């Protein structure tokens, strides 16, 4: 049984479509909900780490001191070769934990905007050449040392990266469901303001089901890619 530990930073940013992928594989799921408690498990009992998004910054260590042990946990998971997936804030936390800089992006991206894959060497994760992905972020990251650049968008150069065979960071949200969009709107609506890459609430809510299926299918491919590390090591 695959043992997956989820790092969750806000009650309204859950697993989305990732939950169905894990349930289909009868994975054991444990969580650290930092909005409730800060305890972290031994990595000896973890096969995969999934790091979700959140409204805070990866730089907020003074205001949120639990970010320090969280980054240590992430750094240890990366160094041990444990498959690790970071989404939005989660990707920024991986970057920060491995020595890269986190800073305000030149523009906010909120809504459905295309992400384009960067050509990579054989063996690296291959994202679709273009995918209409869901975004909700105002910060970005430098690529960690040794990382493979996987994707970019018009509004943000570093949209995705890979470290070794076991670590994937995604600035955008492939796990998005209609429920998760509604939850973000219910809790972060104040982020929506005029901008070149900020859509209206109506546009966010009106995406067709096919948009969700497309990004969820890509998320399943990412998870399957990472899960191969577990199977190869077992």
C-alpha positions in Angstrom: 0.0 0.0 0.0 1.3 3.4 -1.0 1.6 5.7 2.1 1.0 9.4 1.1 1.5 12.3 3.5 -0.3 15.6 2.5 0.9 19.0 3.7 -2.2 21.2 3.8 -2.0 24.9 4.5 -5.6 26.1 4.3 -8.9 24.2 4.9 -10.1 25.4 1.5 -7.1 24.1 -0.5 -7.5 20.3 -0.5 -6.5 17.5 -2.8 -9.0 18.1 -5.5 -8.8 15.4 -8.2 -5.7 14.0 -6.5 -8.0 12.3 -4.0 -9.6 10.2 -6.6 -6.3 9.0 -8.0 -5.1 8.0 -4.6 -8.3 6.3 -3.6 -8.3 4.3 -6.9 -4.9 2.9 -5.8 -6.1 2.3 -2.2 -3.4 4.6 -0.9 -3.1 5.3 2.8 -3.4 9.1 3.3 -2.2 11.1 6.3 -2.2 14.8 6.7 -0.5 17.7 8.5 -3.1 20.5 8.6 -1.0 23.5 9.5 -4.1 25.5 10.2 -4.8 23.1 13.1 -1.5 21.5 14.2 2.1 21.4 13.1 3.3 17.9 13.8 5.1 16.1 11.0 5.5 12.3 10.7 8.7 10.3 10.4 9.7 10.1 6.8 10.4 6.4 7.4 6.6 5.9 7.2 6.1 8.0 4.0 6.2 6.8 0.4 5.1 10.1 -1.2 4.7 13.7 -0.1 2.1 16.0 -1.6 2.4 19.7 -0.7 -0.7 21.8 -1.4 -1.2 25.6 -1.9 -2.2 28.3 0.4 -2.7 32.1 0.7 0.5 32.7 2.7 4.0 33.3 1.3 6.9 30.8 1.5 8.8 33.7 2.9 6.5 34.2 6.0 8.8 32.4 8.5 8.6 35.2 11.0 4.8 35.3 11.1 4.4 31.5 10.5 7.4 29.8 12.3 6.0 26.3 11.4 7.3 27.0 7.9 10.8 26.3 9.2 10.2 22.7 10.2 8.0 22.2 7.2 10.8 23.2 4.8 13.2 21.0 6.8 10.8 18.1 6.3 10.6 18.9 2.5 14.3 19.1 2.2 14.8 15.8 3.9 12.2 14.1 1.7 13.9 15.5 -1.4 17.3 14.3 -0.3 16.0 10.9 0.6 14.6 10.4 -2.9 11.0 10.3 -1.7 8.6 11.2 -4.5 7.4 14.8 -3.7 4.8 16.9 -5.5 4.4 20.6 -4.8 1.5 22.7 -6.1 1.5 26.5 -6.2 2.7 27.4 -2.6 3.9 23.8 -2.4 6.2 24.3 -5.4 7.5 27.5 -3.9 8.2 25.7 -0.6 10.2 23.0 -2.4 12.2 25.8 -4.2 12.8 27.7 -0.9 13.7 24.5 0.9 16.3 23.7 -1.7 17.9 27.1 -1.7 16.0 29.1 -4.4 14.5 32.6 -4.1 10.8 33.2 -3.8 9.5 36.7 -4.8 6.6 38.6 -6.2 5.8 37.8 -9.8 5.6 40.7 -12.3 1.9 40.0 -12.5 -0.7 38.0 -10.7 -2.2 35.0 -12.5 -5.8 34.1 -11.5 -7.8 32.1 -14.0 -7.6 29.8 -16.9 -4.4 30.6 -18.9 -2.2 28.4 -21.2 0.9 26.8 -19.9 3.5 25.7 -22.5 6.0 22.8 -22.0 9.7 23.4 -22.2 11.5 20.7 -24.2 13.4 18.4 -21.9 15.8 15.5 -22.1 14.6 11.9 -22.2 13.5 10.6 -18.8 12.1 13.9 -17.6 8.4 14.5 -17.1 6.8 15.4 -20.4 4.0 17.9 -20.0 1.6 18.6 -22.9 2.9 21.1 -25.4 0.1 23.4 -24.3 -2.4 23.0 -21.5 -5.1 25.5 -20.4 -4.4 25.3 -16.7 -5.9 27.0 -13.7 -3.8 29.6 -11.8 -4.1 31.5 -8.6 -0.8 33.0 -7.5 1.0 36.3 -7.1 4.5 35.0 -6.3 7.0 32.9 -8.2 10.4 31.2 -7.7 13.8 30.9 -9.2 14.6 27.4 -10.3 16.5 25.4 -7.7 20.1 24.5 -8.5 20.1 21.5 -10.8 16.4 21.7 -11.6 14.9 21.0 -15.0 12.6 23.7 -16.3 9.4 22.0 -17.4 6.9 24.8 -18.3 6.3 28.5 -18.7 3.4 30.9 -19.4 3.2 34.4 -20.8 2.7 35.8 -17.3 5.2 33.7 -15.5 8.5 32.1 -16.8 9.0 29.4 -14.1 5.7 27.5 -14.1 7.1 24.0 -13.4 10.3 22.2 -12.5 11.8 18.8 -11.8 14.6 17.9 -9.3 16.1 14.5 -10.0 13.6 11.8 -10.7 11.5 12.2 -7.7 10.5 15.9 -7.3 8.0 17.9 -9.3 7.0 21.5 -8.6 3.9 23.0 -10.3 3.0 26.7 -10.0 -0.4 26.0 -11.5 -3.3 23.8 -10.4 -3.9 20.6 -12.3 -6.0 19.2 -9.4 -8.6 21.8 -9.9 -12.3 20.9 -9.6 -15.4 23.0 -9.7 -15.6 22.6 -6.0 -12.0 23.8 -5.4 -12.6 26.9 -7.7 -15.7 27.7 -5.6 -13.7 27.3 -2.4 -11.0 29.7 -3.6 -13.6 32.2 -4.6 -15.3 31.9 -1.3 -12.1 32.6 0.6 -9.8 34.6 -1.6 -12.3 36.7 -3.7 -10.4 39.9 -2.7 -7.5 38.8 -4.9 -9.5 39.4 -8.0 -8.7 42.9 -9.3 -8.1 44.3 -12.7 -5.0 42.9 -14.3 -3.8 41.4 -17.6 -3.9 37.8 -16.2 -6.8 38.1 -13.8 -10.1 36.8 -15.0 -13.5 37.8 -13.6 -15.4 35.6 -11.2 -17.9 34.8 -14.0 -15.1 33.6 -16.2 -13.6 31.4 -13.4 -16.9 29.8 -12.8 -17.9 29.3 -16.4 -15.1 26.9 -17.5 -16.6 23.8 -19.2 -16.3 20.4 -17.6 -13.8 19.5 -20.4 -11.3 22.0 -19.0 -11.4 20.2 -15.7 -11.1 16.8 -17.3 -8.1 18.0 -19.3 -6.1 19.3 -16.3 -7.1 16.4 -14.1 -5.9 13.9 -16.7 -2.5 15.7 -16.8 -2.4 15.6 -13.0 -2.9 11.8 -13.2 0.0 11.5 -15.5 2.2 13.5 -13.1 1.2 11.3 -10.2 1.8 8.2 -12.2 5.3 9.4 -13.2 6.2 10.0 -9.5 4.6 6.7 -8.4 7.0 4.8 -10.7 9.8 5.8 -8.3 8.1 3.9 -5.5 7.5 0.8 -7.6 11.1 0.8 -8.9 12.4 1.0 -5.4 10.2 -1.8 -4.0 
